[in-house]
Amino acid sequence: MGRRMKHTLKRWGCWGAMLFMVLFPLRIQAQILLPLDSAIHLAQTHSIAAQQAQYDYWDACYGYRLYRKSLLPQLSLSGNLPAFNRTISKITMPDGSEAFVSQSTGNYAASLYLRQPIPFTGGIFYASTGLQRLDIYMDNTTTSYLANIVNFGISQPIISYNTYKWQKKMEPLALQKAQRQYAEVLEHIALQTVIYFFELLETQETLALKVENKQNSDTLLATAREKFAIGKFTEAQVLEVEVDNLNLTLEIEQLLQELSNRTRVLCDYIGWDESASLVLQVPETLTVEVIDYDKALGQYRENSPAEPDRQHRLLQAQSDLARAKADNGFSVNLNASFGLSKNDERFRNVYRNPLDQEQVTLSFEIPILEWGTARCKRRRAEASLANEELAIRQETLASEHELSDFVGRFNVQKYRLQLAVRTTELSQRRYEMTSEAYALGRIGFLDFSTSQYEKDNARITYLQALATSWQCYYQIRKMTLYDFEKGVKVTRELPDAPK
């Protein structure tokens, strides 16, 4: 069955391509034979959708890089060079009286600040050094310096939401989801290419059949007119053939327009030059005839981007609950620092014999009257978490049912293709028999026309069954990210995001 049908399909495709070039040379600028695997490769490398998938993946990569870099020490330099201030201010004089005094000052400052997050506690360690200069412009300008030689400190919330803890769980999942989504999008591009490919192929094959029928109709019409001239055909019989001939001409014109539209759709999607006219090659039947659902389900759970996405959403809901519990109005914070500093009127003296300074602060806040807002936040977050868990369960069941449906449809196509092949063979034989019988005048035009329609319909039905088989296969590949023909996972080379 397989070899005979492959040979027949190759004959159809080659004959159809030659027929196009012979009968419609002005309408078709260039003929390029395009197989399905080449169309898929073009779409996955040159299509707009593929480029968008690349940028979406890069966006996720940059997000993960930002997370990783946020854990590294951050060093910053700040300062005022200079800050000049001239004002009239009310000040207290030495004798206790107050007076408005004009002041002119110049302040120069620079500081170097190092910040290091502490992920496992949620606190921050910092270190800094800085130097200030103050000029007071009076009759005798005075200058003084203040050096914060070194200052070490830690700011540690005792009871609070730890952002770093949840980021450590969620950010790797986000990157894993993006990696799998990139492969999934490329499989979706392949699926969409298959759909557009077979739509164009069906139009192409239908046009080839109509052109073939038009040639036969031209021959029949000439024969009918000859037989009418010698009295073997009635005028009604001639008119039947002539009406059919005109209808075929109209159908060919309509199919040529449809062929042009669908060619443009496929070319636009795969990134092909529209100036070239494609002649599609009928694909071979898939080597995989049956897919085991349990195996497909296992690969779906292992490879699908839906799994890390659901884990990420669940962690996000759990994170929101942890934040709501921590944000209850009660807080305790520990701040401690140690440093060395010195001020002097001479710059060379500010780094000599510095004075130490220490600071330890344990601050707290206890809500007295907050009308249950903290409890409402917590209850709301708990309800959101429960709802998210239910939504994930529902999505999981729906996805598994969808996978089961596609696997079932794919497995049925084996028998549908066998029936379509047998129907095509029988309808072709019947058409040949009725053609001979009609030429001899044994049957009427209606019987001949019916056999011709059944022959054409059988060939298109086979293409539709083949299209459904390929579409179901790529839908399963998209969901499982597994190549059942080769027996390996679908792997895609991830595009490196620019540094």
WOPEWO-V349203 format. One line per field, one symbol per residue. ss: DSSP state (~ for helix, > for strand, _ for the rest). phi: phi as a letter, one per 40 degrees, with the letter a starting at -180 (. if undefined). A space follows every 10 residues. Layout:
ss: ???
phi: ???
This chain:
ss: _~~~~~~~~~ ~~~~~~~~~~ ~~~_______ >>>>_~~~~~ ~~~~~~_~~~ ~~~~~~~~~~ ~~~~~~~~~~ ___>>>>>>> >>>>>>>>>> >>_____>>> >>>>>>>>>> >>>>>>>>__ __>>>>>>>> >>>>>>____ _>>>>>>>>> >>>>>>>___ __~~~~~~~~ ~~~~~~~~~~ ~~~~~~~~~~ ~~~~~~~~~~ ~~~~~~~~~~ ~~~~~~~~~~ ~~~~~~~~~_ ____~~~~~~ ~~~~~~~~~~ ~~~~~~~~~~ ~~~~~~~~~~ ______>>>> __________ __~~~~~~~~ ~~~_~~~~~~ ~~~~~~~~~~ ~~~~~~____ >>>>>>>>>> >>>>__~~~_ ____>>>>>> >>>>>_____ __~~~~~~~~ ~~~~~~~~~~ ~~~~~~~~~~ ~~~~~~~~~~ ~~~~~~~~~~ ~~~~~~~~~~ ~~~~~~~~~_ ____~~~~~~ ~~~~~~~~~~ ~~~~~~~~~~ ~~~~~~~~~~ _>>____>>_ _________
phi: .ccccdcccc cccccccccd cccbcccbca bbcbcccccc ccccbbcccc ccccccccdc cccccccccc cccbbbbbib bbbcbbabbc bccdcgcbac bcbbbbbbaa abbbbbcbdc bgcbbbaaaa abbbbbcbdb cbbabbbcca ababbbccba cccccccccc cccccccccc cccccccccc cccdcccccc cccccccccc cccccccccc cccccccccb gcbccccccd cccccccccc cccccccccc cccccccccc gbccccccbc cccccccccb bccccccccc ccbccccccc cccccccccc cccccccbgc abbbbbabab aabacbcccc bbfcbcbbab bbbaabcbbb fgcccccccc cccccccccc cccccccccc cccccccccc cccdcccccc cccccccccc cccccccccc gcbccccccc cccccccccc cccccccccc cccccccccb fbccccgbcc bbcccccdc
